[in-house]
């Protein structure tokens, strides 16, 4: 899966994303357990690496650029194989493994993958 770049909604004044006072940018929680508290029936969740302009919020962040590090599902289903194939993103079975994938990707992207 390629990296994503934030964009504004059609009709918005052109500006860098994310921008204070605007809802633009990629939104993410900074704690995976918050996702399960807010969305207890979620069947799948993902982890990203964010860079560029980043605005920190109370429970997460908004970023200019993101790369999906992986997806996590409590139980393996055939659709997960499809997600791995189509998007090139691993589907793992625990938050620890998901966090590990994100940390490895972050180190790689920062050139610290020794």
N, C-alpha and C positions, 0 to 999 in steps of 0.2 A: 504494500500500500504506500502510495506517495504521501508526501507532506501536504498539509492543507494550509492555505493562506486566508486569513479573515477578510471579509468584504462587507460593505455597507448594504443596507436594503435599497432597492430602487427608489430614487427620489431624495435620499439622504444627501446632505452636503458632503462633498468629498473631503475625507480626513483620514489620518492614520488610524488604524484599528489595533487594539481597542483604544477608546477615547473616554475620559471621564465625562459623565453626563449623557452618554450614549450606551445602548445595549449591544453594540457591535463587538466582534471578537468571538473566539472559541471559549465557551464556558466549561469549567471543570471543578469538581470538588477536590479538595486536597487530602481527604481521608476516605478511603473506600467504604468504611463502615457507615459513614454519613449517607452514602447512596442507599444502603440497605435500610437505614432508619427512615429515610424519606420515601423509598420505593420498595417496600418489603416483599412485593410479589415479582420483582425484577428477575427475569430468567437469565439475563446475561448483562455483564457490565464490562467496561474497558478501562485501560490505563493509557495515558498519553505522556509524551515528552513535549513540553512547551518552551518556546523561545521567542526572541524578538521583543516587541513591546508587551509587557505583562503587567496587569493591574491586579494586585492582591485584594481579595475581599475577605469577609468574615469567615466564610466556609470554603473558600477556594480561590479561583482566579479566572481572569479572562486573558487570552493570549492572541498575539498576532499570527503565530505559526504553531502548528501541532503536528506530531507524528504519532500514529497509533502504535503502541508497544505490544499490545496483546488484548485478548478478551478472556473473560472468566465466566464459566457456567458451572452451576452446582452439579449438573448431571449431563453426561455426554449424549448428544442426539445427532442424527444424520445431518441436520442443518448445519451443525458446527463444522463438519468436514467441508461442506459447501463454502462456508464463510472463510475457512482457512485457504481453500483453493482460489476462490474469486478475489479475495482481498489480500491474500498473502500475509495474514496475521494469525499467529498461533492462538488456539483456544485452550486454556488451561483450566484446572479444576479446583484451584484454591487462590485466595487473596495473596498468600505468601508467594506463590509462583508468579502471579501477575505482577506483584511489586518487584520481584527479582528481575523479571523481563524488562520492566520500565527502568530500573536502575542500570542494567547492562546496556540498554539502548542509550540512555543518557550518557554513560561513560564513553561509549563508542562515538557518539555525536560530538563529545567534547574532546575526542582524541586521547582518552585515558584508558583505552581498552588493552591493557598489557597482558 
